[in-house]
Amino acid sequence: MSNMKQIGLAAMMYAQDYGEILPAHYYYLFPGNTNTRYFGFYDGLGPYTNNTQVYVCPSSSYTTTSWRLGLPNASGFYGESMTCSYGVVVHHSHFTNAGFGTGMWSYNGYGLELSLLQAPAEKILICEMGTHMGGNPANIGFNTDGTPMVMDAAGAVGNMRYRHNGMMNVAYADGHVKPIPQLKTYVPLMR
């Protein structure tokens, strides 16, 4: 919970510094570009957390890898793509097509304006995942009809991770953090 609290506070500080707008989840540098890789929300929050270990749950692990083959690896603190313990729910057409709504983070481009959120105390900003994002109903633990998927013995439901005795730590869009049981509705993950 301490890690999640620090990440949630970093998101709130970033938003305060940038006109109440969250960092981009993902800003892809398209093929042909000579830059190294995409900009991710880890990069935006990096100056506020200043520690890669805050992205690793003691009950999990992470790795770093080169993101785009054929281009030089980036340098610096957040220079590589991180597979870590926490992620965000990004908007994909899968959500709209299934009638779910709009994910909290945009897949590519600018970050979300916090003023667009309805009931921020009920909206999950960052949660425990097995990857940096969930981008379709199955990734966030739901069938396309909106019913929850079955949790496996390790606490995995899609990309969501309920690592702590069937509970998942989450940071809400108003800044508070708490552990929750398996989500039975996807609504807290949508704008």
Order of alpha helices (4+ residues) and beta strands (2+ residues): alpha-beta-beta-alpha-beta-beta-beta-alpha-beta-beta-beta-beta-beta-beta-beta
